[in-house]
Amino acid sequence: MSSRTITVHQVRAALGGARRQGLDSVPLLQRAGIPPLSLGDERARVTAEQFALLVRAVQRATEDEFMGLGSVPSRPGTFAMMCYASIGCRDLGTALERAVRFYGLFPGGPDLALERSGEEAEFAVRNDLRDHAEGRFLAECVLVIWHRLASWLIGRRIPLRRVRFDCPPPPHAGEYGPLFDCPVGFGPGRTFRAGALFDARWLAAPPVRDEAALEELLRRAPAVLIGRHEYGTTLTEQVRRAFARALREGRPARLPELDRLAARLALSPATLRRRLREEGTSYRRLKDQVRREAALAGLAGGREPIVELAARLGFSEDAAFHRAFRRWTGTTPGAYRRGQES
């Protein structure tokens, strides 16, 4: 699974439905290996693996694939049957339209839509939870899972042009750009609506997965859909993959400088900067993100000495790593590790 981490805001939202049902959140957090005290720390983050375990625990406790966040429950197995109904379609557009029709059979669930306008298509989620943080979180989950599932179905990651939410921006709005790897906007609307826009040509792509592959995906869900798959279809992914490879292979790691990385990708440095900017990111931001995610995963998942972790991540000295980590999280590496163990 991806080593990217999840903000505590999403952790709280994932627990919202269970709490409304009167369920104790502490055992759910413990099953996921998440310290309950971390919910009170605005800068706390959890690994993608921990978050996937939490989602599964909440789904089982609530007996609801929507985790108690919708107006009516989605019974366990509904998502799997939607996948089986869609996998044999001739192209991605037909598969998505069938998925929309499938969920339309269940009153009270998210109102899904696939809309086309010229060269652009949009997969949208609509409901009446405009001022409800948990409703926004449910729409966010639907968009993320739809995007990962659609990309998995055709064997290539579909680059999104932009994502938009018709609601005020949340305090953690900055998390959405890295989540979707595209510009994300927020704005007023008469009813809540969230949409992911992409090139309509992707709708003609043929599925490359069969039922055996689907059964494997469902066995690994939700982790395989919450985690990040790198299909290499955007420059952002290629750069992130190059950084991740350098972190895995180097002891200490030597992340490629911009000029060397551009040459490896057969680009000029100026073109690399421009194309990353068009994808809503930058060389420095990606380098920082990959180091941050690797640091958080290393502290949460092992006993590697902090000084060795700092060296593995390519920091010239332990003090530089501490400064960077405090900038990322507001705390020290040691304090963060102790919090994960509490």
Secondary structure by P-SEA (a helix, b strand, c coil): cccccccaaaaaaaaaaaaaacccaaaaaaaacccccccccccccccaaaaaaaaaaaaaaaccccccccccccccaaaaaaaaaccccccaaaaaaaaaaaaaaccccccccccccccbbbbcccccccccaaaaaaaaaaaaaaaaaaaaaacbbbbbcbbbbccccccaaaaaaaacccbbbbbbccbbbbbcccccccccccccccaaaaaaaaaaccccccbbbbccccaaaaaaaaaaaaaacccccccccaaaaaaaacccaaaaaaaaaaacccaaaaaaaaaaaaaaaaaacccccaaaaaaaaccccaaaaaaaaaaaccccaaaaaaaaac
